[in-house]
Amino acid sequence: MTKHKRDFAKKKVRVIRLYCSGVSFRQIGRLENISPTSVRRWVRQYAQGLPDAASNIQSASVVELDEQWHFVKKKSKALDLDSSRL
């Protein structure tokens, strides 16, 4: 592999890492001196190689309830939640 191809591959990896860190397409383009369209295409190509997330979904047998519900339930009469008025 030539040096240019290695540098290009490293740039793609940096782009993907930046995107996964929450940086926008436009900002990545500015940082890496490439077009946001190229960033979007590289991210899409990378994502197509990932396994489907829906295949990993399992049904839950345990449900955890938030204790805030009890507070809201208690205060529902005072807040009149049914009529959407405070």
Secondary structure, DSSP 8 states (H G I E B T S, - for coil): --HHHHHHHHHHHHHHHHHHTT--HHHHHHHHTS-HHHHHHHHHHHHHTS--GGGG----S-----THHHHHHHHHHHHTGGGT--
